[in-house]
Amino acid sequence: MTVVRWAPSPSGRIHLGNARPALLNWFYARRNGGRYVLRMDDTDQARSTREFADGVEVDLAWLGVTPDVLVRQSERTALYDAAKDRLIAAGRLYPCYETEDELDRRRKRARALNKPPIYDRAALNLTEEDRARLEAEGRKPHWRFKLDGRPVQFEDLIKGPQTVNTASMSDPVLVREDGTYLYTLPSVVDDIDLGITHVIRGEDHVSNTGTQIEIFEALGGAVPIFAHHNLLTDSEGQGFSKRLGSQSIADFRAEGYEPMAIAIMASITGTSLPIETYETLDEIANRLDFSMVSHGAARFDPAELDTLNARLLHAMPYAAVQGRLSSLGLEGEALWLLLRDNLTKFNDIVELSKLVTGPIEPVIADEDRDFLALAKAMLPEEPWDETTWSHWTDALKTTTGRKGKALFLPLRLALTGRHDGPELKSLLPLVGRKACLDRLP
């Protein structure tokens, strides 16, 4: 069975850049009848909070993603401890005692000598007496994974054949001085334990993959298939970041955007699939193939989001919004069908509904007062339907000789207070004759 995972760090609210792999993993699982694991990478105790973790679940649910499995790395430390002990026993994890200042000086010295600033494995030459002396001085070791130092090859489902040469890398630190784990070891251990078959993530992780494959092999785990997608950037070409305060999914929700609009923009931007309206996430899952993912940046356009959001609303049936309308104190399919084509965001309907219910502030030019007074006198008797507007304006045209903008705009401004809005032939029956009389001078 296909098993994928999305592994956010709950150190803030997720943004569009985070939503991209969350959705691409979901699509792949749905398309292949697989399992979707939500893994909270919450080992950073200083920054990760349960509040942010709960927020991740809320945001995912709003987007339409329901994980099959939820795990928290903070509850799985025993697994990582066991893996650490195995790597130490195998000679692949070794203690190092250098301070950050010492390491920084070594890197600068290497650069000055035109050498790559990678760790020189000096700790491997320490004797038991050396380690005892350093620990007696109060130093605690961090632990590095001893790389094979070879070209690691893998077939990427998006980027094609890849080679990462670990000979050009420093042995990565997997365990900090305080005994806590960095991202890499818990990630690999969880992927093995949870049976992850496909790792779908941003292309900024390609360089990590060689190291992770070596750790998979050192632990005797099956190496998953990798797919590294292009990164979503903002309209200026800058990557989304919690650190930089990028607009979060929660922000978009609070501003009244439709979850489907956000899902489409986060996932389809930067692919050859057109950005258009889709009814369900499954529809996207069935159409979006990794071959469609561009190798260039995926640039998010806020104007495109607004356009897409409006198109989704304009096509939305009454049944899909009936509950939301009721929560705003609005009822009736006729009202929705009248106003939906004028919406950019759903809550715009609160203000637009005043065109029907009032109050509105009529806009009446002095030069149009006589014309509007005549229009008031010629207003047809009820019952009204969608032909009432044309009967009324045809009669006014014949009587006054006005036509086009000179005929229609003064009526619109008097009846709605706006230059734009829904068709008056549909609006008039909902407003009713009494309200129209009150709005005309």
C-alpha positions as CSV (number, residue, x, y, z in Angstrom):
1,M,0.0,0.0,0.0
2,T,1.1,3.5,-0.7
3,V,1.9,5.4,2.5
4,V,2.8,9.1,2.5
5,R,3.4,11.6,5.2
6,W,3.3,15.3,5.7
7,A,5.5,16.4,8.6
8,P,5.0,20.0,9.7
9,S,6.9,21.6,12.6
10,P,4.2,23.1,14.9
11,S,6.2,26.2,15.6
12,G,3.7,28.6,14.0
13,R,0.6,28.7,11.8
14,I,1.1,26.9,8.4
15,H,1.2,29.1,5.3
16,L,0.7,28.5,1.6
17,G,4.2,27.1,1.2
18,N,3.4,24.4,3.9
19,A,0.0,23.7,2.3
20,R,1.7,22.7,-1.0
21,P,3.3,19.5,0.2
22,A,0.4,18.8,2.5
23,L,-1.9,18.8,-0.5
24,L,0.4,17.1,-2.9
25,N,0.8,14.2,-0.5
26,W,-2.9,14.0,0.0
27,F,-3.5,13.9,-3.8
28,Y,-1.0,11.1,-4.2
29,A,-2.6,9.1,-1.4
30,R,-6.1,9.6,-2.8
31,R,-5.1,8.8,-6.3
32,N,-3.4,5.5,-5.3
33,G,-5.8,4.4,-2.6
34,G,-3.1,5.0,0.0
35,R,-2.7,6.1,3.6
36,Y,-1.9,9.7,4.7
37,V,0.1,10.2,7.8
38,L,0.2,13.5,9.6
39,R,3.5,13.6,11.6
40,M,4.1,16.5,14.0
41,D,7.8,17.2,14.0
42,D,7.6,18.7,17.5
43,T,11.0,17.7,19.0
44,D,12.0,21.4,19.1
45,Q,10.6,22.0,22.6
46,A,11.5,25.7,22.6
47,R,9.4,26.5,19.5
48,S,6.8,23.8,19.1
49,T,3.5,24.1,21.0
50,R,0.3,22.1,21.3
51,E,-1.6,25.2,20.3
52,F,0.2,25.4,17.0
53,A,-0.2,21.6,16.5
54,D,-3.9,21.9,17.0
55,G,-3.9,24.8,14.5
56,V,-2.3,22.6,11.9
57,E,-5.1,20.1,12.3
58,V,-7.8,22.8,12.0
59,D,-6.1,24.3,8.9
60,L,-5.8,20.9,7.2
61,A,-9.5,20.1,7.9
62,W,-10.5,23.4,6.5
63,L,-8.6,22.6,3.3
64,G,-10.4,19.3,3.1
65,V,-7.5,17.0,4.2
66,T,-8.3,14.3,6.8
67,P,-5.2,12.3,7.9
68,D,-5.5,8.5,8.4
69,V,-2.9,8.5,11.1
70,L,-1.6,11.2,13.4
71,V,1.7,10.8,15.3
72,R,3.8,13.2,17.4
73,Q,7.5,12.9,17.5
74,S,7.5,14.1,21.1
75,E,5.8,10.9,22.0
76,R,8.2,8.6,20.1
77,T,11.5,9.3,21.8
78,A,12.1,5.7,22.8
79,L,12.2,4.7,19.1
80,Y,14.9,7.4,18.4
81,D,16.9,6.3,21.5
82,A,17.0,2.7,20.3
83,A,18.1,3.8,16.8
84,K,20.8,6.0,18.2
85,D,22.1,3.1,20.3
86,R,22.2,0.8,17.2
87,L,24.1,3.4,15.2
88,I,26.6,3.9,18.0
89,A,27.1,0.1,18.3
90,A,27.6,-0.1,14.5
91,G,30.3,2.7,14.6
92,R,28.2,5.0,12.5
93,L,27.4,7.6,15.3
94,Y,30.3,9.1,17.1
95,P,30.7,11.7,19.9
96,C,32.2,15.1,19.1
97,Y,33.2,17.8,21.7
98,E,34.0,20.9,19.6
99,T,32.2,24.1,20.5
100,E,30.5,26.1,17.8
101,D,33.3,28.7,18.0
102,E,35.9,26.1,17.4
103,L,34.0,24.7,14.5
104,D,33.5,28.1,13.0
105,R,37.3,28.8,13.3
106,R,38.0,25.5,11.5
107,R,35.6,26.4,8.7
108,K,37.2,29.8,8.2
109,R,40.7,28.3,8.2
110,A,39.6,25.7,5.5
111,R,38.1,28.5,3.3
112,A,41.4,30.5,3.7
113,L,43.2,27.5,2.3
114,N,40.7,27.0,-0.5
115,K,39.5,23.8,1.0
116,P,35.8,22.8,1.5
117,P,34.6,23.8,4.9
118,I,33.5,20.4,6.0
119,Y,34.1,18.7,9.3
120,D,37.5,17.0,9.5
121,R,36.4,14.1,11.7
122,A,38.9,15.0,14.4
123,A,36.7,13.5,17.0
124,L,37.3,10.0,15.6
125,N,40.9,10.3,16.7
126,L,40.0,10.9,20.3
127,T,41.0,8.3,22.8
128,E,38.9,7.2,25.8
129,E,41.2,9.3,27.9
130,D,40.7,12.4,25.7
131,R,36.9,12.0,25.9
132,A,37.1,11.5,29.7
133,R,39.2,14.7,30.0
134,L,36.9,16.8,27.9
135,E,33.8,15.6,29.8
136,A,35.6,16.4,33.1
137,E,36.0,19.9,31.7
138,G,32.2,20.0,31.5
139,R,31.9,19.4,27.8
140,K,29.0,17.3,26.6
141,P,29.2,15.6,23.2
142,H,27.1,16.1,20.2
143,W,26.8,13.1,17.9
144,R,27.6,12.9,14.2
145,F,26.6,10.3,11.7
146,K,29.7,8.9,9.8
147,L,28.8,9.2,6.1
148,D,30.1,6.7,3.6
149,G,31.3,9.5,1.4
150,R,30.0,8.2,-1.9
151,P,27.7,9.2,-4.7
152,V,24.2,8.3,-3.5
153,Q,21.8,7.9,-6.5
154,F,18.0,7.8,-6.4
155,E,15.2,8.2,-8.9
156,D,13.1,11.3,-8.2
157,L,9.5,11.0,-9.4
158,I,9.5,14.7,-10.3
159,K,13.1,15.7,-10.9
160,G,14.3,12.4,-12.5
161,P,17.6,10.7,-11.7
162,Q,19.5,12.4,-8.9
163,T,23.0,12.0,-7.4
164,V,24.0,13.4,-4.1
165,N,27.7,12.9,-3.3
166,T,28.1,12.7,0.5
167,A,31.9,12.9,0.1
168,S,31.4,16.7,-0.2
169,M,29.4,17.0,3.0
170,S,30.2,17.2,6.7
171,D,29.1,14.3,8.8
172,P,25.7,15.6,10.0
173,V,24.9,16.2,13.7
174,L,22.0,13.9,14.7
175,V,22.0,14.5,18.4
176,R,22.6,17.8,20.2
177,E,24.7,18.3,23.4
178,D,21.6,18.2,25.5
179,G,20.5,14.9,24.1
180,T,17.7,16.2,21.9
181,Y,17.4,15.1,18.3
182,L,17.7,17.2,15.2
183,Y,15.3,16.6,12.3
184,T,17.1,13.9,10.4
185,L,17.3,10.9,12.7
186,P,13.7,11.0,14.0
187,S,12.4,11.6,10.4
188,V,14.2,8.4,9.1
189,V,13.2,6.3,12.1
190,D,9.6,7.4,11.7
191,D,9.5,6.7,8.0
192,I,10.8,3.2,8.7
193,D,8.4,2.5,11.6
194,L,5.4,3.9,9.8
195,G,6.1,2.1,6.5
196,I,6.3,5.3,4.5
197,T,6.7,4.3,0.8
198,H,6.8,7.8,-0.8
199,V,8.4,11.0,0.5
200,I,6.9,14.0,-1.3
201,R,8.4,17.3,-0.2
202,G,10.0,20.5,-1.4
203,E,13.1,20.6,-3.6
204,D,15.1,22.3,-0.9
205,H,15.4,18.8,0.7
206,V,17.1,17.2,-2.3
207,S,20.6,17.8,-0.8
208,N,19.4,16.1,2.5
209,T,18.4,13.0,0.7
210,G,21.8,11.4,0.3
211,T,22.4,11.6,4.0
212,Q,19.0,10.2,4.8
213,I,19.4,7.3,2.4
214,E,22.6,6.4,4.1
215,I,20.8,6.4,7.5
216,F,18.0,4.3,6.1
217,E,20.5,1.8,4.9
218,A,22.5,1.9,8.2
219,L,19.3,1.1,10.1
220,G,18.3,-1.6,7.7
221,G,15.1,0.1,6.6
222,A,13.5,0.2,3.2
223,V,14.4,3.4,1.3
224,P,11.2,5.2,0.2
225,I,10.7,6.7,-3.2
226,F,11.3,10.4,-3.3
227,A,9.5,13.2,-5.2
228,H,10.8,16.8,-4.7
229,H,8.5,19.5,-6.0
230,N,9.2,23.1,-6.8
231,L,8.7,25.6,-4.1
232,L,5.8,28.1,-3.9
233,T,7.0,31.8,-3.7
234,D,5.1,35.0,-3.2
235,S,4.5,37.5,-5.9
236,E,8.0,39.0,-5.4
237,G,9.6,35.6,-5.8
238,Q,10.4,35.2,-2.1
239,G,9.7,31.9,-0.4
240,F,7.0,31.7,2.2
241,S,8.3,31.5,5.7
242,K,6.9,31.5,9.3
243,R,10.0,33.4,10.3
244,L,9.2,36.2,7.9
245,G,5.6,36.3,9.0
246,S,4.1,35.0,5.7
247,Q,0.3,35.1,5.5
248,S,-1.0,32.0,7.1
249,I,-3.9,29.7,6.1
250,A,-5.7,30.9,9.1
251,D,-5.3,34.5,7.8
252,F,-6.8,33.5,4.4
253,R,-9.7,31.8,6.2
254,A,-10.3,34.9,8.4
255,E,-10.3,37.1,5.3
256,G,-13.2,35.0,3.8
257,Y,-11.4,33.0,1.1
258,E,-12.9,29.7,0.0
259,P,-10.8,26.7,1.1
260,M,-10.9,25.2,-2.4
261,A,-9.5,28.5,-3.8
262,I,-6.6,28.3,-1.4
263,A,-6.1,24.5,-2.1
264,I,-6.0,25.1,-5.8
265,M,-3.6,28.0,-5.6
266,A,-1.3,26.2,-3.2
267,S,-1.1,23.0,-5.2
268,I,-1.6,23.7,-8.9
269,T,0.4,26.9,-9.2
270,G,3.7,25.9,-10.9
271,T,2.2,23.0,-12.8
272,S,0.8,22.6,-16.3
273,L,-2.7,21.9,-14.9
274,P,-4.8,25.1,-15.4
275,I,-5.8,27.2,-12.5
276,E,-9.6,26.9,-12.8
277,T,-12.5,25.9,-10.7
278,Y,-12.6,22.3,-9.4
279,E,-15.5,20.9,-7.4
280,T,-13.5,18.5,-5.1
281,L,-9.9,17.7,-4.1
282,D,-10.4,14.3,-5.6
283,E,-11.0,15.9,-9.0
284,I,-7.6,17.5,-8.7
285,A,-6.0,14.3,-7.4
286,N,-7.2,12.4,-10.4
287,R,-5.9,15.0,-12.9
288,L,-2.6,16.1,-11.4
289,D,0.4,14.0,-12.2
290,F,4.0,14.6,-11.1
291,S,5.0,15.0,-14.8
292,M,3.0,18.2,-14.7
293,V,5.1,19.8,-12.0
294,S,7.4,22.5,-13.4
295,H,11.1,22.5,-12.6
296,G,10.9,26.3,-12.2
297,A,9.6,28.3,-9.3
298,A,5.8,28.4,-8.6
299,R,4.9,32.0,-8.1
300,F,1.7,32.8,-6.3
301,D,-0.4,35.7,-7.6
302,P,-2.9,37.3,-5.1
303,A,-4.9,38.8,-8.0
304,E,-5.3,35.3,-9.5
305,L,-6.5,34.0,-6.1
306,D,-9.2,36.8,-6.0
307,T,-10.3,35.9,-9.5
308,L,-10.4,32.2,-8.7
309,N,-12.3,32.7,-5.4
310,A,-14.9,34.8,-7.2
311,R,-15.3,32.2,-9.9
312,L,-15.9,29.4,-7.3
313,L,-18.6,31.5,-5.6
314,H,-20.3,32.4,-8.9
315,A,-20.7,28.7,-9.7
316,M,-21.7,27.6,-6.2
317,P,-25.3,26.2,-5.9
318,Y,-27.6,27.3,-3.2
319,A,-27.5,24.0,-1.4
320,A,-23.7,24.4,-0.8
321,V,-24.2,27.8,1.0
322,Q,-27.6,27.5,2.6
323,G,-26.2,26.9,6.1
324,R,-23.6,29.7,5.7
325,L,-26.3,32.1,4.5
326,S,-28.6,31.2,7.5
327,S,-25.7,31.9,9.9
328,L,-25.7,35.5,8.5
329,G,-29.4,35.8,8.8
330,L,-30.0,35.5,5.1
331,E,-32.4,33.1,3.4
332,G,-33.6,32.1,0.0
333,E,-32.2,30.7,-3.2
334,A,-33.5,33.7,-5.2
335,L,-31.3,36.0,-3.1
336,W,-28.2,33.8,-3.6
337,L,-28.7,33.4,-7.3
338,L,-29.2,37.2,-7.6
339,L,-26.1,38.2,-5.7
340,R,-23.5,35.4,-6.1
341,D,-22.2,36.8,-9.5
342,N,-21.2,40.0,-7.7
343,L,-19.1,38.3,-4.9
344,T,-15.4,38.2,-4.6
345,K,-15.6,36.8,-1.1
346,F,-18.6,35.1,0.5
347,N,-19.1,37.7,3.3
348,D,-19.5,40.4,0.6
349,I,-23.1,39.2,0.5
350,V,-23.8,40.9,3.8
351,E,-23.4,44.3,2.3
352,L,-24.9,43.3,-1.1
353,S,-28.0,41.9,0.5
354,K,-28.9,45.5,1.6
355,L,-29.8,46.1,-2.0
356,V,-32.8,43.9,-1.3
357,T,-33.4,44.5,2.4
358,G,-32.2,48.0,2.7
359,P,-31.2,50.4,4.0
360,I,-29.5,51.9,1.0
361,E,-28.6,55.5,0.3
362,P,-30.0,56.5,-3.1
363,V,-27.7,58.6,-5.3
364,I,-29.8,61.2,-7.2
365,A,-28.4,63.9,-9.4
366,D,-30.3,67.2,-9.5
367,E,-30.6,67.0,-13.3
368,D,-32.3,63.6,-13.0
369,R,-34.9,64.5,-10.4
370,D,-37.7,65.2,-12.9
371,F,-37.0,62.0,-14.8
372,L,-37.0,60.0,-11.6
373,A,-40.2,61.5,-10.4
374,L,-41.8,60.5,-13.7
375,A,-40.3,57.0,-13.3
376,K,-41.8,56.8,-9.8
377,A,-45.3,57.7,-11.2
378,M,-44.9,55.1,-14.0
379,L,-43.7,52.3,-11.7
380,P,-45.9,49.2,-12.6
381,E,-48.3,47.7,-10.2
382,E,-47.4,44.3,-8.7
383,P,-47.1,41.3,-9.1
384,W,-43.6,41.7,-10.4
385,D,-41.3,39.2,-12.3
386,E,-38.2,39.5,-14.4
387,T,-40.1,41.2,-17.2
388,T,-41.2,44.1,-15.0
389,W,-37.9,46.0,-15.5
390,S,-38.1,45.9,-19.3
391,H,-41.8,46.9,-19.4
392,W,-41.0,49.9,-17.1
393,T,-37.9,51.1,-18.9
394,D,-39.5,50.6,-22.4
395,A,-42.4,52.8,-21.3
396,L,-39.9,55.4,-19.9
397,K,-37.9,55.4,-23.1
398,T,-41.0,56.0,-25.2
399,T,-42.2,58.8,-22.9
400,T,-38.9,60.7,-22.3
401,G,-36.8,59.7,-25.3
402,R,-33.9,58.7,-23.0
403,K,-32.0,55.6,-23.8
404,G,-28.8,53.8,-22.9
405,K,-26.8,55.1,-20.0
406,A,-29.0,58.2,-19.6
407,L,-32.0,56.0,-19.1
408,F,-30.6,53.1,-17.0
409,L,-27.9,54.7,-14.8
410,P,-30.1,57.2,-12.9
411,L,-32.5,54.4,-12.1
412,R,-29.7,52.1,-10.9
413,L,-28.2,54.8,-8.7
414,A,-31.5,55.7,-7.2
415,L,-32.6,52.1,-6.5
416,T,-29.2,50.7,-5.4
417,G,-26.9,53.7,-4.6
418,R,-24.2,51.9,-6.7
419,H,-22.9,52.1,-10.3
420,D,-22.5,48.3,-10.3
421,G,-24.3,45.3,-9.0
422,P,-26.8,42.6,-9.9
423,E,-29.1,42.9,-12.9
424,L,-32.1,45.1,-12.1
425,K,-34.5,42.8,-13.9
426,S,-33.7,40.2,-11.2
427,L,-33.3,42.6,-8.3
428,L,-36.6,44.4,-8.7
429,P,-38.9,41.5,-7.8
430,L,-37.0,40.9,-4.6
431,V,-37.0,44.6,-3.6
432,G,-40.7,45.0,-4.2
433,R,-42.8,48.0,-5.3
434,K,-43.0,49.7,-1.9
435,A,-39.3,49.8,-1.3
436,C,-38.7,51.0,-4.9
437,L,-41.2,53.8,-4.3
438,D,-39.4,54.8,-1.1
439,R,-36.0,54.9,-2.9
440,L,-37.3,57.1,-5.8
441,P,-37.6,60.8,-5.2
